[in-house]
Amino acid sequence: MKKLLVLALAIMMTLAVSGCQKKSIEVEIGYNYKDSAGGMHAQMPEGTLKDLMDDFAKTGDFSYEVDDNGFLSSVNGIGNDDDGYWEIYKNDELVGDKIKDVKLADGDIFRVVYCSTVIDTPAIAGGWQTAEIGRIQLTDDEKTVFDKGMEGIVGVSYEPVCVLATQLVAGTNYAFLAYGTTVTANPESSYYIVAVNEDLDGNAELKGINKLDVLNIAVEEGESGPMVGAWKVNDSGKPGSFGSNEAQSSFDKAVAEVDGVLYNPIQLLATQLVAGMNYTGLVVGKTVGMEDNPALYVITWYADLQGNSTITDVKKLNLNYYVAGL
């Protein structure tokens, strides 16, 4: 879906600079015919579909390919395969002609539609999609969004750790995991979920900062009781792992006994010294057979003094609780 949003943005950028011409053609790019990603109006001269696509491609943000028979086979790197295929509609009628033969005239409604053959159910209620597995660290663009959103915030110094999830709207909503330290004589550190919206013009607006209280984390399944005992908030460390060899090793042993779900570490949140060690961390979980639909979980495990490890609790993170401002 993100590729399709980029596609829609490329179209809108092109339309914005195309200037006012005499003819009007409505252009829409979508993901499934009745639930398209967006509709845009273009003031353009009459011509062929190929000419129109070529004009879009000149921006450098849009690309398409045709097969040996001249039919559309790929748009912005999304090609026809077992997961879906591209179709062209002109005035609500399926166009089977070659692209170069499709004529666009004044008043035409033109749609390029990707028809998915896979039911895409978001991992998180509310249309949020979890961060890309294996790419937990922030990109430069994501860091810029975070910094813009946090401009003017005082009292707590926030260090972005990673993007937990994104939501495509008129722009993009971001849910960042951040490590915050109070700017006081006796600094205190905690994890926070920071919600930032970036609009289509690149402006970023802070929508909310919510503490991820390791003693009472909001989860989806039922009510979560507070964790008992003196839990110590772990420092931010390196996202994508659980930091120390002891924590990572004990986690690997604990999840090795789990069937049906694959857990990837995002951040160790806290530890509790007992007769051994309790750990709680934030992970991305992928159900076997549904690897393209991951979810965020809070997982707790216990490592005893003999080197054995066992998962003691797994709950899906209620992200919507922390991003209620969006």
C-alpha positions in Angstrom: 0.0 0.0 0.0 2.9 2.4 0.7 4.1 2.0 -2.9 0.6 2.8 -4.1 0.5 6.0 -2.0 3.9 7.0 -3.5 2.3 6.3 -6.8 -0.7 8.6 -6.0 1.7 11.3 -4.8 3.7 11.1 -8.0 0.5 11.6 -10.0 -0.6 14.6 -7.9 2.8 16.2 -8.3 2.6 15.8 -12.0 -0.9 17.2 -12.2 0.1 20.2 -10.1 2.8 21.3 -12.6 1.0 20.3 -15.7 -0.6 23.7 -16.1 -4.1 24.6 -17.3 -5.0 23.1 -20.6 -8.2 23.1 -22.5 -9.2 19.5 -21.9 -10.2 17.8 -18.6 -9.5 14.2 -17.8 -10.2 12.6 -14.4 -7.4 10.3 -13.2 -7.6 7.9 -10.3 -5.0 5.4 -9.0 -6.4 2.7 -6.7 -5.9 -0.5 -4.8 -9.0 -2.5 -5.7 -11.6 -1.0 -7.9 -14.3 0.2 -5.5 -11.8 1.2 -2.7 -9.3 3.3 -4.6 -6.4 5.1 -2.9 -7.3 8.5 -4.2 -8.9 10.5 -7.0 -7.3 13.4 -8.8 -8.4 15.7 -11.6 -6.0 16.7 -14.4 -6.2 19.5 -16.8 -4.5 17.9 -19.8 -4.8 17.7 -23.6 -6.3 14.8 -25.3 -4.1 12.0 -26.3 -3.3 8.3 -25.6 -2.9 6.5 -22.3 0.7 5.8 -23.3 1.4 9.6 -23.7 -0.1 10.3 -20.3 1.9 7.5 -18.6 5.1 8.8 -20.3 4.4 12.3 -19.0 4.0 10.9 -15.5 7.3 9.0 -15.8 9.2 12.1 -16.7 8.9 13.2 -13.0 11.2 10.4 -12.0 8.7 9.3 -9.2 6.6 7.1 -11.4 7.3 4.2 -13.6 5.4 1.6 -15.6 6.1 -1.4 -17.8 4.2 -3.2 -20.6 4.5 -6.8 -21.6 5.5 -8.1 -25.0 1.9 -7.7 -26.2 1.7 -4.0 -25.1 -0.5 -4.5 -22.1 0.2 -2.9 -18.7 2.3 -5.3 -16.6 3.7 -3.2 -13.8 3.2 0.2 -12.1 5.8 1.6 -9.7 7.5 -1.7 -9.4 4.2 -3.5 -8.5 3.8 -6.2 -11.1 1.2 -8.7 -12.2 1.7 -11.9 -10.2 -0.2 -14.4 -8.1 -1.0 -11.7 -5.5 -2.7 -9.4 -7.9 -2.9 -7.7 -11.3 -3.4 -4.3 -13.0 -6.5 -3.4 -14.9 -7.4 -0.3 -16.8 -10.9 1.2 -16.8 -12.2 4.0 -19.0 -15.5 5.4 -18.0 -16.2 2.4 -15.7 -15.6 -0.1 -18.6 -12.6 -2.5 -18.6 -10.2 -1.6 -21.3 -8.6 -4.5 -23.0 -6.7 -2.6 -25.7 -3.0 -2.0 -25.7 -1.9 1.1 -23.8 -0.8 3.0 -27.0 -4.3 2.4 -28.4 -6.3 3.7 -25.4 -7.6 7.2 -26.4 -8.2 9.8 -23.7 -10.7 12.5 -24.5 -12.3 15.5 -22.8 -14.6 14.3 -19.9 -13.1 10.8 -19.7 -12.7 9.1 -16.4 -9.5 7.0 -16.4 -8.6 4.5 -13.7 -5.5 2.3 -13.2 -6.5 -0.3 -10.7 -4.5 -2.9 -8.9 -6.8 -5.8 -8.1 -5.5 -7.9 -5.2 -6.1 -11.6 -5.0 -5.0 -11.6 -1.4 -7.2 -10.5 1.5 -5.2 -7.9 3.3 -6.1 -7.6 6.9 -4.1 -5.0 8.9 -2.2 -6.4 11.8 -3.3 -3.5 14.0 -6.9 -2.2 14.3 -7.3 1.2 12.7 -5.3 0.6 9.6 -1.9 0.7 11.2 0.8 -1.4 9.7 3.8 -2.7 11.7 7.3 -1.6 10.9 9.2 -3.5 8.3 10.8 -6.7 9.6 14.6 -6.5 9.5 14.6 -2.7 9.1 13.9 -1.4 12.6 16.4 1.5 12.5 15.1 4.9 11.5 15.7 6.2 8.0 16.9 9.8 7.6 13.4 10.8 6.4 11.8 9.2 9.5 14.3 10.9 11.8 13.4 14.3 10.1 9.7 13.7 10.7 10.4 12.9 14.3 12.6 16.0 14.8 10.1 18.3 13.1 7.2 16.9 15.2 9.2 17.4 18.5 10.3 21.0 17.8 9.6 23.2 20.8 9.1 20.3 23.3 10.9 21.0 26.6 11.3 19.3 29.9 12.1 15.8 28.5 14.8 14.9 26.1 13.4 12.3 23.6 15.6 9.9 21.6 13.8 8.1 18.8 14.4 4.4 18.9 12.4 3.1 15.9 9.2 3.3 14.0 6.7 0.9 15.5 4.0 1.4 12.8 2.6 3.7 10.1 -0.9 4.6 8.9 -1.6 5.9 5.5 -4.0 8.9 5.5 -3.7 12.2 3.7 0.0 11.9 4.3 1.3 9.4 6.9 0.8 8.9 10.6 3.9 7.6 12.5 4.0 5.8 15.8 7.6 6.2 17.1 9.1 4.3 20.1 11.2 6.9 21.9 13.4 6.9 25.0 12.7 9.9 27.1 14.8 11.4 30.0 13.5 14.2 32.1 15.7 17.3 32.2 15.8 17.6 36.0 18.3 17.4 38.8 17.4 13.8 39.2 16.7 12.5 35.7 14.2 9.7 35.2 14.0 7.7 32.0 11.0 5.9 30.4 9.8 4.7 27.1 7.2 6.6 25.2 5.1 6.2 22.1 5.1 9.4 20.1 2.5 10.0 17.4 3.4 12.4 14.5 1.5 13.2 11.4 3.3 14.2 8.2 1.1 15.8 5.6 1.4 15.7 1.8 3.5 18.9 1.8 6.1 17.4 4.2 4.9 19.3 7.3 5.0 17.3 10.6 2.7 17.8 13.5 3.0 16.2 16.9 -0.3 14.4 17.8 0.5 12.9 21.2 3.2 11.6 23.6 2.2 8.7 25.8 4.4 7.0 28.4 4.8 3.2 27.8 4.5 2.4 31.5 6.4 -0.9 31.9 4.4 -1.6 35.1 1.0 -1.4 33.3 1.3 -1.7 29.5 -2.0 -1.3 27.6 -2.7 -4.5 25.7 -5.5 -5.7 23.5 -6.6 -8.9 25.2 -8.5 -8.0 28.3 -7.3 -5.9 31.2 -3.6 -6.0 32.1 -2.6 -6.0 35.7 0.5 -4.2 36.9 3.7 -6.1 37.0 4.8 -6.8 40.6 8.2 -5.9 41.9 11.0 -3.5 41.2 11.3 -3.4 37.4 14.2 -1.4 36.0 13.7 0.5 32.7 16.4 -0.6 30.3 18.3 2.0 28.4 17.6 2.5 24.7 20.4 0.4 23.5 20.3 -0.8 19.9 16.9 -1.4 18.3 16.4 -4.7 16.6 18.0 -6.7 19.4 17.8 -7.0 23.2 21.2 -5.5 23.9 23.1 -7.7 26.3 24.2 -11.2 25.4 22.3 -12.5 28.5 19.0 -10.9 27.5 19.3 -11.9 23.8 20.4 -15.4 24.6 17.7 -16.1 27.1 15.1 -14.7 24.7 16.3 -16.9 21.9 16.1 -20.0 24.2 12.6 -19.0 25.4 11.1 -18.5 21.9 12.7 -21.6 20.5 10.0 -23.6 22.4 7.2 -21.6 20.7 5.4 -23.1 17.7 3.4 -21.2 15.1 4.7 -17.7 15.8 8.1 -16.1 15.0 9.1 -13.2 17.3 11.7 -10.6 16.3 13.0 -8.2 19.0 12.4 -4.5 18.8 13.5 -3.2 22.2 14.2 -4.5 25.7 11.9 -2.4 27.9 12.7 -3.5 31.5 14.3 -6.1 33.7 13.5 -7.5 37.2 16.1 -9.2 39.4 14.6 -12.2 41.1 16.1 -15.7 41.7 17.3 -15.3 38.1 16.0 -12.5 35.9 12.6 -11.5 34.4 12.7 -9.6 31.1 10.0 -7.7 29.3 10.4 -6.5 25.7 8.7 -5.2 22.7 8.7 -7.6 19.7 7.2 -8.0 16.2 5.3 -11.3 15.9 4.7 -13.2 12.6 2.2 -16.0 12.6 3.4 -18.9 10.4 1.5 -18.7 7.2 0.7 -15.1 7.7 4.2 -13.6 7.6 3.1 -10.6 5.6 0.7 -9.6 8.4 2.9 -9.0 11.6 1.7 -7.5 14.9 3.3 -5.8 17.9 3.5 -7.7 21.1 4.8 -7.2 24.7 6.6 -10.4 25.7 7.8 -11.4 29.2 10.2 -14.2 29.9 12.1 -15.7 32.9 15.7 -16.9 32.9 16.7 -19.0 35.9 20.1 -19.4 37.5 20.7 -22.7 35.6 20.5 -21.0 32.2 16.9 -22.1 31.4 14.4 -19.7 29.9 10.6 -19.7 29.6 8.1 -17.3 28.2 5.7 -16.2 31.0 3.4 -13.8 29.2 2.6 -12.6 25.7 0.1 -9.9 24.9 -0.6 -7.9 21.7 0.2 -4.2 22.2 -2.9 -1.9 22.1 -1.2 0.7 19.9 -4.5 2.6 19.4 -4.4 3.4 23.1 -1.1 5.3 22.6 -2.0 7.0 19.4 -5.4 8.2 20.3 -4.6 11.7 19.2 -4.5 10.7 15.5 
